[in-house]
């Protein structure tokens, strides 16, 4: 079963004077602020996670402001695997937003069919559709087509004078559900999204040595694991020791008192030099709140089913090695290698 963890940062340089948008490209007045909503990603295992975005809506007590996500006359398609780590893709730019407090809805095209022209997930087994099981308007505004899904970010955020940059962080390892039961399509849980203020974030990056990978493979021998390995680094709260590092699982799958749920995970990818030669393996968390974290490395990320307790099943998921006291500072990228 394939899973990904994604930070989706939809970059939105917007300034809107009234609901519905504006064609006025003049400088913002003191009652407006530049709004940047960024899309970036850290997947664990899928080959393509493509979302066909339709619309972004900001709402507050005064009403709603909508932005169409359009590219080349059609919907804005983003393959999340092309914007990993600190990379971003732009959904909307050049609009103006009045200062104040808002909530946000992001609308995507739901697609249950296996078609590459809409939202879909591609794995080694082929293409399958992608939907979200939430819909409806956002303060009376929103894409009304029947094939539209809504991702509602209920956290209130503030647009201030000047530049405001936010990141919509998609935790797909926890929120992307593989086809199951009578469903032959993937489902994106609306609860997998949270909003982060870019002024309060930093990052973590590093490399994973071939020796660490080999040691993890050796540890997996005898656990009835298939001849398949997927490397990932998991992010945990401060002072989470190795033996307490747990997997992602559904809300109805409780954690033991000693188990600590991961906050996020990042895929380990090849690193290439300017000539295209692979020089190592690395990972990156692009958008993290400032603070101190623990990290755990695994080579069996493919065993982490977001709906189950995978530590106690056969074959199991496990974290092989940890790093402690990883400090993230505002605007800085902390390096930590395995």
C-alpha positions as CSV (number, residue, x, y, z in Angstrom):
1,X,0.0,0.0,0.0
2,X,1.5,3.3,-1.1
3,X,1.4,6.4,1.1
4,X,2.8,9.9,0.9
5,X,3.3,12.8,3.3
6,X,3.0,16.2,1.6
7,X,3.5,19.7,2.4
8,X,1.4,21.6,-0.1
9,X,2.3,25.2,-0.3
10,X,0.0,27.0,-2.7
11,X,1.8,30.3,-3.4
12,X,-0.8,33.1,-3.6
13,X,0.4,36.6,-4.1
14,X,-2.9,38.3,-3.7
15,X,-4.4,41.6,-2.9
16,X,-8.1,42.0,-3.2
17,X,-10.1,45.2,-2.7
18,X,-13.5,43.5,-2.8
19,X,-15.1,40.1,-3.0
20,X,-14.7,38.4,-6.3
21,X,-11.4,39.8,-7.3
22,X,-10.1,43.0,-8.9
23,X,-8.3,43.9,-12.2
24,X,-6.6,46.9,-10.5
25,X,-2.8,46.2,-10.4
26,X,-2.0,49.4,-8.4
27,X,-0.1,49.4,-5.2
28,X,-2.1,48.2,-2.1
29,X,-3.6,50.8,0.1
30,X,-2.9,50.8,3.9
31,X,-6.0,48.7,4.5
32,X,-4.7,45.8,2.3
33,X,-1.9,43.3,2.6
34,X,-0.1,41.0,0.3
35,X,-1.3,37.4,0.7
36,X,1.0,34.5,-0.2
37,X,-0.2,31.0,0.1
38,X,2.3,28.5,-0.9
39,X,2.3,24.4,-2.5
40,X,5.2,22.0,-1.6
41,X,5.6,18.3,-0.8
42,X,7.4,15.5,0.9
43,X,6.0,12.2,-0.3
44,X,6.9,8.8,1.0
45,X,6.0,6.4,-1.7
46,X,3.6,7.3,-4.6
47,X,5.0,8.1,-8.0
48,X,2.5,10.9,-8.8
49,X,0.0,12.7,-6.6
50,X,-1.8,15.1,-8.9
51,X,-4.4,17.5,-7.7
52,X,-6.5,19.5,-10.1
53,X,-7.2,22.7,-8.2
54,X,-10.3,24.7,-8.9
55,X,-10.6,27.6,-6.5
56,X,-9.3,29.2,-3.3
57,X,-11.7,31.0,-1.1
58,X,-11.0,33.3,1.9
59,X,-13.9,34.0,4.2
60,X,-14.7,36.1,7.3
61,X,-17.6,38.0,8.9
62,X,-17.5,40.5,6.1
63,X,-18.0,37.9,3.3
64,X,-15.9,35.8,1.0
65,X,-13.2,36.4,-1.6
66,X,-12.6,33.8,-4.3
67,X,-9.6,33.1,-6.6
68,X,-9.9,30.8,-9.5
69,X,-7.0,28.4,-9.9
70,X,-6.5,28.5,-13.7
71,X,-3.6,27.7,-15.9
72,X,-3.7,27.6,-19.7
73,X,-7.4,28.1,-19.8
74,X,-8.0,25.0,-17.6
75,X,-7.7,23.9,-14.0
76,X,-4.3,24.2,-12.2
77,X,-2.7,20.8,-12.0
78,X,0.0,20.2,-9.5
79,X,2.0,17.0,-9.2
80,X,3.1,17.2,-5.6
81,X,6.2,15.1,-6.3
82,X,7.6,17.9,-8.4
83,X,7.5,20.4,-5.5
84,X,9.2,18.6,-2.7
85,X,10.9,20.1,0.4
86,X,11.0,23.9,0.1
87,X,9.9,24.1,-3.5
88,X,6.6,25.7,-4.2
89,X,4.0,26.0,-7.0
90,X,1.9,29.1,-7.6
91,X,-1.9,28.8,-7.7
92,X,-3.0,32.5,-7.7
93,X,-0.9,35.7,-7.8
94,X,-1.3,39.5,-8.2
95,X,-4.6,40.0,-6.2
96,X,-5.4,42.2,-3.2
97,X,-6.9,41.2,0.1
98,X,-8.2,43.6,2.8
99,X,-6.4,43.2,6.2
100,X,-8.3,41.2,8.8
101,X,-8.9,37.6,10.0
102,X,-9.9,34.9,7.6
103,X,-10.5,31.2,7.2
104,X,-9.7,29.3,4.0
105,X,-11.3,26.7,1.7
106,X,-9.4,25.0,-1.1
107,X,-11.4,23.4,-3.9
108,X,-10.2,20.5,-6.0
109,X,-11.7,18.4,-8.7
110,X,-12.9,15.1,-7.4
111,X,-12.4,12.1,-9.7
112,X,-13.2,8.5,-9.0
113,X,-12.1,7.3,-12.5
114,X,-8.6,6.3,-13.4
115,X,-7.8,9.3,-15.6
116,X,-4.8,11.5,-15.8
117,X,-6.8,14.5,-16.9
118,X,-8.1,15.2,-13.4
119,X,-7.0,14.5,-9.8
120,X,-5.3,11.1,-9.5
121,X,-2.6,9.1,-7.8
122,X,-0.1,7.0,-9.8
123,X,1.8,4.1,-8.2
124,X,3.7,1.2,-9.7
125,X,0.4,-0.5,-10.1
126,X,-1.0,2.2,-12.3
127,X,-3.4,5.2,-12.1
128,X,-6.4,5.6,-9.8
129,X,-8.7,8.5,-9.2
130,X,-8.4,10.9,-6.2
131,X,-11.3,12.5,-4.3
132,X,-12.0,14.2,-1.0
133,X,-15.1,13.4,0.9
134,X,-16.0,17.0,1.9
135,X,-18.0,19.5,-0.1
136,X,-20.1,22.6,0.3
137,X,-19.6,26.4,0.1
138,X,-17.2,28.6,2.0
139,X,-19.2,31.5,3.4
140,X,-21.7,31.2,0.5
141,X,-18.9,31.0,-2.2
142,X,-17.3,28.0,-3.7
143,X,-17.1,25.7,-6.7
144,X,-20.6,24.3,-7.2
145,X,-20.0,21.6,-9.7
146,X,-20.8,18.0,-8.5
147,X,-17.3,16.9,-9.1
148,X,-15.9,19.4,-6.6
149,X,-14.3,18.6,-3.2
150,X,-13.6,21.1,-0.5
151,X,-10.6,21.2,1.8
152,X,-11.6,23.5,4.7
153,X,-8.8,24.9,6.8
154,X,-10.6,26.0,9.9
155,X,-7.6,27.7,11.6
156,X,-8.1,31.5,11.6
157,X,-5.2,33.5,10.3
158,X,-4.6,37.2,10.0
159,X,-3.7,39.3,6.9
160,X,-1.7,42.3,7.9
161,X,-0.3,45.2,6.0
162,X,2.7,44.3,3.9
163,X,3.6,40.8,2.8
164,X,1.8,37.8,4.3
165,X,3.0,34.3,3.4
166,X,1.2,31.1,4.5
167,X,1.7,27.4,3.7
168,X,-1.2,24.9,3.5
169,X,0.5,21.8,4.8
170,X,-0.9,18.5,3.6
171,X,0.1,15.5,5.7
172,X,-0.7,12.8,3.2
173,X,0.9,10.0,5.2
174,X,-1.9,10.5,7.6
175,X,-4.6,11.8,5.3
176,X,-4.2,10.0,2.0
177,X,-6.2,6.8,2.0
178,X,-5.6,4.0,-0.5
179,X,-8.4,2.3,-2.4
180,X,-10.2,-0.1,0.0
181,X,-13.5,-2.0,0.2
182,X,-15.5,-1.4,-2.9
183,X,-13.6,1.8,-3.8
184,X,-11.0,1.7,-6.5
185,X,-9.9,5.3,-6.0
186,X,-7.9,7.2,-3.4
187,X,-9.4,9.5,-0.8
188,X,-7.8,12.7,0.6
189,X,-9.1,13.4,4.1
190,X,-9.9,17.1,4.7
191,X,-8.3,16.8,8.2
192,X,-4.9,16.2,6.6
193,X,-4.4,20.0,5.9
194,X,-3.2,22.7,8.3
195,X,-2.1,26.3,7.7
196,X,1.3,27.6,8.7
197,X,2.6,31.2,8.8
198,X,5.9,31.3,6.8
199,X,7.2,34.0,9.0
200,X,7.2,31.5,11.9
201,X,8.9,28.5,10.1
202,X,12.2,27.0,9.3
203,X,13.3,23.7,7.9
204,X,15.4,20.5,8.4
205,X,17.4,18.7,5.7
206,X,20.2,16.1,5.6
207,X,21.6,13.0,4.1
208,X,21.2,9.3,4.8
209,X,24.4,7.3,4.3
210,X,24.5,4.0,2.4
211,X,25.7,2.3,5.6
212,X,22.6,3.4,7.5
213,X,20.4,2.1,4.7
214,X,22.2,-1.2,4.7
215,X,21.9,-1.5,8.5
216,X,18.2,-0.9,8.3
217,X,17.8,-3.5,5.6
218,X,19.7,-6.0,7.8
219,X,17.3,-5.2,10.7
220,X,14.4,-5.9,8.4
221,X,15.6,-9.4,7.5
222,X,13.5,-12.1,9.2
223,X,10.5,-9.8,9.6
224,X,8.7,-11.4,6.6
225,X,9.0,-8.1,4.7
226,X,8.8,-8.1,0.9
227,X,11.9,-7.4,-1.1
228,X,11.0,-3.7,-1.3
229,X,12.3,-0.8,0.7
230,X,11.1,2.8,1.0
231,X,13.3,5.2,2.9
232,X,11.8,8.1,4.9
233,X,12.6,10.3,7.9
234,X,9.8,10.8,10.4
235,X,9.4,14.0,12.5
236,X,8.4,13.8,16.2
237,X,7.9,16.1,19.1
238,X,10.9,17.1,21.3
239,X,12.5,14.3,23.4
240,X,10.7,11.4,21.6
241,X,13.0,8.4,22.2
242,X,13.5,5.7,19.6
243,X,11.5,3.1,21.3
244,X,8.5,5.4,21.5
245,X,8.4,6.5,17.9
246,X,5.2,5.2,16.4
247,X,3.5,5.2,13.0
248,X,0.7,7.1,11.4
249,X,-2.7,5.6,12.1
250,X,-6.4,6.5,12.1
251,X,-8.1,8.3,15.0
252,X,-9.9,5.1,16.0
253,X,-6.6,3.3,16.3
254,X,-5.3,4.6,19.6
255,X,-1.7,4.9,20.6
256,X,-0.3,3.3,23.7
257,X,0.8,5.6,26.6
258,X,4.4,5.1,25.6
259,X,3.8,5.6,21.8
260,X,4.2,9.0,20.2
261,X,2.5,9.9,16.9
262,X,4.7,11.4,14.2
263,X,4.1,15.0,13.1
264,X,5.2,14.5,9.5
265,X,7.4,12.4,7.3
266,X,9.8,13.2,4.4
267,X,10.8,10.9,1.6
268,X,14.5,10.1,1.1
269,X,15.4,11.0,-2.5
270,X,18.6,10.8,-4.6
271,X,20.9,13.8,-4.6
272,X,22.4,14.7,-8.0
273,X,25.3,17.0,-8.9
274,X,25.3,19.5,-11.7
275,X,26.4,16.8,-14.1
276,X,23.4,14.5,-13.2
277,X,25.5,12.1,-11.3
278,X,23.9,10.7,-8.1
279,X,26.1,11.7,-5.1
280,X,23.9,10.5,-2.2
281,X,20.5,10.2,-0.6
282,X,18.8,13.1,1.2
283,X,15.6,14.4,2.8
284,X,14.0,17.7,3.5
285,X,11.3,19.2,5.6
286,X,10.6,22.6,4.1
287,X,8.0,24.2,6.4
288,X,8.2,23.7,10.1
289,X,7.3,25.8,13.1
290,X,10.3,27.0,15.0
291,X,11.1,24.7,17.9
292,X,13.0,21.5,18.9
293,X,12.2,18.1,17.3
294,X,13.3,14.4,17.3
295,X,13.8,12.5,14.0
296,X,13.5,8.9,13.1
297,X,14.8,7.1,10.0
298,X,13.2,4.0,8.5
299,X,13.7,2.0,5.3
300,X,10.2,0.3,5.5
301,X,7.9,3.4,5.1
302,X,5.8,1.3,2.7
303,X,4.6,-0.7,5.7
304,X,3.0,2.4,7.3
305,X,-0.8,2.3,6.6
306,X,-2.4,5.5,7.7
307,X,-5.4,3.7,9.0
308,X,-3.8,0.9,11.0
309,X,-1.4,0.1,13.9
310,X,1.5,-1.1,11.8
311,X,4.0,-1.7,14.6
312,X,2.1,-4.7,16.0
313,X,1.3,-6.3,12.7
314,X,3.3,-8.8,10.5
315,X,5.4,-7.6,8.8
316,X,5.8,-4.6,11.0
317,X,6.7,-1.0,10.5
318,X,9.6,0.2,12.6
319,X,11.9,3.2,13.1
320,X,15.5,2.1,12.8
321,X,17.6,5.0,14.2
322,X,16.9,8.4,15.7
323,X,18.3,11.9,16.0
324,X,17.6,14.0,19.1
325,X,17.6,17.7,19.9
326,X,17.0,19.0,16.3
327,X,16.5,22.8,16.7
328,X,14.6,24.7,14.0
329,X,15.0,28.4,13.9
330,X,13.0,31.0,12.0
331,X,14.1,31.3,8.4
332,X,16.9,28.8,8.9
333,X,17.4,25.2,7.6
334,X,19.0,22.9,10.2
335,X,21.2,20.1,8.8
336,X,21.1,16.7,10.5
337,X,22.5,13.5,8.8
338,X,21.8,9.9,9.5
